[in-house]
Amino acid sequence: MLKPPPRPHPLARSERVDQLCGLLERAWKKGLSSKPSLDPDHLWTKALRDGLAAGEMIARSEADVADFRMRLDALAHSLEKEARLNALGLTIAYGQLVRVIKQRLQLGAFWEERPESLESQIAPPVIVVGQMRSGTTRVHRLLAADPGLAGTRFCDSWHPVPRTPDTRPAWSALSLMIARTIDPWLDTIHPFGTTRPDEELGWLAGALDHCAYEAQWRIPSFTGMSEARDPAPIYREFARILRTDASNHGNADRPRVIKVPQFAEDLPALLAQFPQALVVRTRRCEIDLAKSAGSLVANQMTIQSDEVDMDWIEAEVARKIALREGRMENALRDYSGPVAEVEFADLTEDWRSEVSRIYNALGLPLSDKTLAVMAREQSRAEKGSHKHHSNAYAAFDEAQSS
């Protein structure tokens, strides 16, 4: 894999962003295309062109339907009033929200045709929970490499509706190609692969949880509303999709290793859906957490807005770390199931010993064959472009102090 070009500062962005913004603005001005509207009624009208209106109610309660509608209204309002989107950001936001609505309707249509997928009995999952940038991805991928466990493919996270033939890897490959063209540092932030095990961020985004959106846009009112609101409807949808995915791939009997940093904030709601889950908690030095998370958020926001405030990002990241830490502590204090804890530094120093300790704590079998498979995954991870991310934000500090 080629080493990505150096990222000179947190708010750096590719020249392609400015070029695309210019093209979009000229097209709107000349009437060659319409400027996207984030009005919720317009978004629904666009999404309903496929004629799947009935899919909204399938397998969902009236309360869950109302929760999604309310979240969409609140997010659209926050985007309009607070996000300061540039032309590309507005276009991306419009595309994401229309896709989310369509996906929700398509899932309902699938469940109407295949109701048995919702009744799939699944093994208790292994929940990897921790702060963003605390080693959750590393632990998640090591465990998901175990043939006795299962993981969620990246393409299935962002395209959860099963298809025949399965074209989801191809669509995800196209999406990643476009994203990498716009953002040359994308793979230094997170190691992607269309069929690699990855976090279920797409499932939460599809239910309009705030985590995927607050990392892209400055939307404090939507974030605040979401943090104060019961996330149970989101995790009911999450559980439905997990059962559907397990049924589709025929691995419902294998514990699914799941992870999204948002779990730290919403752990009681997730455990309510999976009360027999096994939990792995990751920890990392808070200073390193803040630097890495701030760098990630800055990378995403600066693509979609010309008015990004790094001081605001750093303050918001610190606030989120404190919020998630408190909620995670409270949730695990009351949890009686198996919990393993792992330090980022210890995992870096000797991953085999840490994996062995995790498996002992969770009561899972660990064979030499499984360790050999994990070793291949670890070797692959060590060669990834994301290894450059820590060097990048260390260089940011040096530049600021010089």
C-alpha positions in Angstrom: 0.0 0.0 0.0 1.4 3.4 -1.0 2.1 5.8 1.8 -0.4 8.7 1.7 0.8 12.2 1.3 1.6 14.0 4.5 -1.3 15.9 6.1 0.2 19.3 6.9 -2.4 20.4 9.5 -5.7 19.2 11.0 -7.9 21.3 8.7 -6.0 20.5 5.5 -8.2 19.3 2.6 -7.6 18.2 -0.9 -7.8 20.7 -3.8 -10.5 18.5 -5.2 -12.9 19.7 -2.5 -12.6 23.4 -3.6 -12.9 22.3 -7.3 -16.1 20.3 -6.6 -17.6 23.2 -4.6 -16.9 25.5 -7.5 -18.4 23.1 -10.0 -21.6 22.7 -7.9 -22.1 26.4 -7.3 -21.7 27.2 -11.0 -24.1 24.4 -11.9 -26.7 25.8 -9.5 -26.2 29.3 -10.6 -26.6 28.4 -14.3 -29.6 26.2 -13.6 -27.9 23.1 -14.8 -28.9 21.3 -11.6 -31.0 22.2 -8.6 -29.5 23.2 -5.3 -30.3 20.4 -2.8 -33.0 21.1 -0.2 -32.8 19.6 3.3 -36.5 20.2 3.9 -37.7 16.9 5.4 -40.9 16.9 3.2 -38.7 17.2 0.1 -36.4 14.4 1.4 -39.3 12.1 1.9 -40.7 12.9 -1.5 -37.4 12.1 -3.2 -37.0 8.9 -1.3 -40.6 7.7 -1.9 -40.2 7.8 -5.7 -39.4 4.1 -5.5 -43.0 3.5 -4.2 -42.0 1.8 -0.9 -44.0 3.9 1.5 -45.5 0.8 3.2 -42.0 -0.2 4.2 -41.8 2.4 6.9 -44.2 0.6 9.2 -43.2 -3.0 8.7 -41.7 -4.6 11.9 -41.6 -1.2 13.6 -43.9 0.2 16.3 -45.6 3.6 15.9 -43.2 4.9 18.5 -40.2 3.8 16.5 -41.6 5.4 13.4 -42.3 8.6 15.2 -38.8 8.6 16.7 -37.2 8.4 13.3 -39.4 11.2 11.9 -38.6 13.4 14.8 -34.8 12.8 14.5 -34.9 13.6 10.8 -36.7 16.9 11.4 -34.2 17.8 14.1 -31.2 16.9 12.1 -32.4 18.8 9.0 -33.0 21.9 11.1 -29.6 21.6 12.8 -27.9 21.3 9.4 -29.7 24.3 8.0 -29.1 26.5 11.0 -25.7 25.4 12.5 -23.6 23.3 10.2 -22.4 26.1 7.8 -22.1 23.6 5.0 -20.3 24.4 1.8 -21.7 23.3 -1.6 -20.1 19.8 -1.3 -21.2 19.4 2.3 -24.8 20.3 1.4 -24.7 17.8 -1.5 -23.3 15.1 0.7 -25.8 15.7 3.5 -28.7 15.6 1.0 -27.4 12.3 -0.5 -26.9 10.7 2.9 -30.4 11.6 4.2 -32.2 10.5 1.1 -30.2 7.2 1.2 -31.1 6.7 4.8 -34.8 7.1 4.2 -34.7 4.8 1.1 -32.8 2.2 3.0 -35.3 2.3 5.9 -38.1 1.7 3.4 -36.2 -1.1 1.6 -35.5 -2.9 4.9 -39.3 -2.8 5.7 -40.1 -4.2 2.3 -37.5 -7.0 2.8 -38.9 -7.9 6.2 -42.4 -8.0 4.7 -41.2 -10.5 2.2 -38.9 -12.4 4.6 -40.3 -12.1 8.1 -38.4 -15.1 9.2 -35.2 -13.1 9.1 -36.4 -11.1 12.1 -37.0 -14.2 14.1 -33.5 -15.6 13.8 -32.1 -16.7 17.2 -28.6 -15.3 17.5 -25.8 -16.2 19.8 -25.0 -13.5 22.5 -22.7 -11.0 20.8 -19.3 -9.9 21.9 -19.6 -6.1 22.4 -16.3 -4.1 22.1 -16.9 -0.9 23.9 -14.6 2.1 24.5 -13.8 5.6 23.5 -13.2 6.6 19.9 -9.5 5.9 19.1 -9.0 3.7 22.1 -8.1 0.5 20.2 -11.6 -0.7 19.6 -10.9 -1.4 15.9 -7.8 -3.3 16.7 -9.6 -5.5 19.3 -12.6 -5.9 17.1 -10.7 -7.1 14.1 -8.5 -9.5 16.1 -11.6 -11.1 17.6 -13.6 -11.1 14.4 -10.7 -13.1 12.8 -11.6 -16.0 15.1 -13.4 -18.6 12.9 -15.6 -19.4 15.9 -16.9 -15.8 16.0 -18.4 -13.6 13.3 -18.0 -10.0 12.1 -20.0 -7.5 10.1 -18.6 -6.7 6.6 -18.1 -3.0 5.9 -20.4 -3.3 2.9 -23.2 -4.8 5.0 -22.9 -2.1 7.6 -23.6 0.6 5.0 -25.8 -1.5 2.7 -27.8 -3.7 5.2 -30.6 -4.8 2.8 -29.6 -8.3 1.5 -29.4 -8.6 -2.3 -29.3 -11.4 -4.9 -26.8 -11.3 -6.5 -24.9 -9.6 -3.7 -23.7 -6.4 -5.3 -23.0 -4.6 -2.0 -19.2 -5.1 -2.1 -19.1 -3.5 -5.5 -21.2 -0.5 -4.4 -19.0 -0.1 -1.3 -15.9 -0.3 -3.4 -17.2 2.5 -5.6 -18.1 4.6 -2.5 -14.7 4.2 -1.1 -13.0 5.1 -4.4 -15.0 8.3 -4.5 -14.3 9.1 -0.8 -10.5 8.5 -1.3 -10.5 10.7 -4.3 -12.0 13.6 -2.2 -10.0 12.8 0.9 -6.5 11.4 0.3 -6.0 10.9 4.1 -9.1 8.7 4.6 -7.2 5.5 5.1 -4.9 7.0 7.6 -7.9 7.8 9.8 -9.5 4.3 9.6 -8.4 1.1 7.8 -11.2 0.3 5.3 -12.0 -2.8 3.2 -15.2 -3.6 1.5 -15.6 -7.1 2.9 -13.4 -6.7 6.0 -15.1 -6.9 9.4 -15.9 -3.3 10.4 -18.0 -1.4 12.9 -21.8 -1.3 12.5 -21.7 2.5 12.2 -23.9 2.4 9.1 -26.7 0.6 11.1 -26.8 3.4 13.7 -26.6 6.1 11.0 -29.5 4.4 9.3 -31.6 4.8 12.4 -30.5 8.5 12.7 -28.3 8.1 15.7 -26.1 11.2 16.0 -22.7 9.6 16.1 -21.9 9.4 12.3 -23.3 12.9 11.8 -21.6 14.8 14.6 -18.3 13.5 13.3 -19.0 15.3 10.0 -20.9 18.4 10.8 -21.2 21.0 13.6 -24.8 20.2 14.7 -24.9 20.9 18.5 -28.6 21.1 18.8 -29.1 17.7 17.2 -26.3 16.2 19.3 -27.8 17.6 22.5 -31.2 16.4 21.7 -29.9 12.9 20.9 -27.8 12.7 24.0 -30.8 13.5 26.2 -33.2 11.2 24.3 -33.8 7.5 25.0 -31.9 5.6 22.3 -34.0 2.5 22.7 -35.7 2.9 19.2 -32.3 3.0 17.6 -31.1 -0.2 19.2 -34.4 -2.0 18.4 -33.6 -1.2 14.8 -30.0 -2.3 15.3 -31.2 -5.6 16.7 -33.5 -6.2 13.7 -30.7 -5.5 11.3 -28.3 -7.8 13.1 -30.7 -10.7 13.1 -31.3 -10.0 9.4 -27.6 -10.0 8.6 -27.0 -13.1 10.6 -29.8 -14.9 8.9 -28.6 -13.9 5.5 -25.0 -15.0 6.1 -26.0 -18.2 8.0 -23.9 -17.4 11.0 -26.5 -16.7 13.7 -25.0 -19.5 15.8 -21.7 -17.7 16.1 -21.3 -14.8 18.5 -21.1 -11.6 16.5 -18.2 -9.2 17.5 -19.8 -5.8 17.3 -18.3 -2.4 17.9 -19.1 1.3 17.5 -17.6 4.0 19.8 -21.2 5.2 20.3 -21.9 2.1 22.3 -20.0 3.7 25.2 -22.7 6.4 25.3 -25.7 4.0 24.9 -24.6 0.8 26.6 -27.7 0.3 28.7 -29.9 0.4 25.6 -27.6 -2.0 23.7 -27.5 -4.4 26.7 -31.2 -4.3 26.9 -31.4 -5.9 23.5 -28.6 -8.4 24.2 -28.7 -9.1 28.0 -26.3 -12.1 27.7 -23.7 -10.3 25.8 -19.9 -10.6 26.5 -18.2 -7.2 26.9 -14.7 -6.1 26.1 -13.8 -2.6 27.3 -10.8 -0.7 25.8 -8.9 2.0 27.6 -6.3 4.6 26.4 -4.5 7.7 27.8 -7.0 10.5 27.6 -4.6 12.9 26.0 -3.9 10.6 23.2 -7.6 9.9 22.8 -8.4 13.6 22.5 -5.7 14.3 19.9 -6.6 11.4 17.7 -10.3 12.0 17.9 -9.9 15.7 17.2 -7.8 15.0 14.2 -10.5 12.6 12.8 -13.3 15.0 13.3 -11.3 17.9 11.8 -10.5 15.8 8.7 -14.2 15.1 8.1 -15.6 18.5 8.9 -13.2 20.6 6.9 -14.3 18.8 3.7 -17.9 19.8 4.2 -17.6 23.3 5.7 -15.4 26.4 5.0 -15.9 27.6 8.6 -14.4 25.0 10.8 -13.3 26.0 14.3 -10.5 23.8 15.6 -10.9 25.2 19.2 -14.6 24.2 19.1 -13.7 20.7 17.9 -11.2 20.2 20.6 -13.6 21.4 23.3 -16.4 19.2 21.9 -14.2 16.1 21.8 -13.2 16.7 25.4 -16.8 17.0 26.4 -17.7 13.8 24.5 -14.9 11.8 26.1 -16.1 12.8 29.6 -19.8 12.1 28.7 -19.0 8.6 27.3 -16.7 7.7 30.1 -19.3 8.5 32.7 -22.0 6.7 31.0 -19.8 3.6 30.3 -18.7 3.5 33.9 -22.3 3.6 35.2 -23.5 0.9 32.7 -20.7 -1.5 33.5 -21.1 -1.0 37.2 -24.6 -2.5 37.0 -23.7 -5.2 34.5 -23.3 -8.7 35.9 -22.1 -10.5 32.7 -18.5 -11.2 31.7 -16.4 -8.1 31.1 -12.8 -8.0 29.9 -10.7 -4.9 30.0 -7.7 -4.1 27.8 -5.3 -1.2 27.8 -4.2 0.3 24.4 -0.6 0.3 25.4 -0.7 -3.3 26.6 -2.3 -4.4 23.4 0.4 -2.7 21.4 3.2 -4.2 23.6 1.9 -7.9 23.4 -1.3 -8.5 21.6 -1.2 -12.3 22.1 -1.1 -12.0 25.9 -3.9 -9.5 25.9 -6.0 -11.6 23.6 -5.5 -14.6 25.8 -6.5 -12.6 28.8 -9.6 -11.4 27.1 -10.6 -14.9 26.1 -10.1 -16.2 29.7 -12.2 -13.4 31.1 -15.0 -14.0 28.7 -14.9 -17.8 29.0 -14.2 -18.3 25.3 -11.9 -21.1 23.8 -8.7 -19.9 22.2 -6.7 -22.3 20.1 -3.3 -22.1 18.4 -5.1 -22.1 15.1 -7.1 -19.1 16.1 -4.0 -17.3 17.2 -2.4 -18.0 13.9 -5.3 -16.5 12.0 -5.2 -13.5 14.3 -1.5 -13.1 13.6 -2.2 -12.7 9.9 -4.8 -10.0 10.7 -2.3 -8.3 13.0 0.3 -8.3 10.3 -2.1 -6.8 7.8 -3.1 -4.1 10.3 0.6 -3.2 10.9 1.0 -2.5 7.2 -2.0 -0.3 7.0 -2.0 3.5 6.2 -3.7 4.2 9.5 -0.4 3.8 11.2 0.5 7.2 9.8 -2.3 8.9 11.8 -0.5 9.1 15.1 2.6 10.5 13.3 0.3 13.1 11.7 -1.2 14.6 14.9 2.2 14.5 16.6 3.5 16.6 13.7 0.6 19.0 14.2 1.8 19.6 17.8 5.4 20.1 16.7 4.3 22.7 14.1 2.2 24.6 16.6 5.0 24.7 19.2 7.7 25.8 16.8 
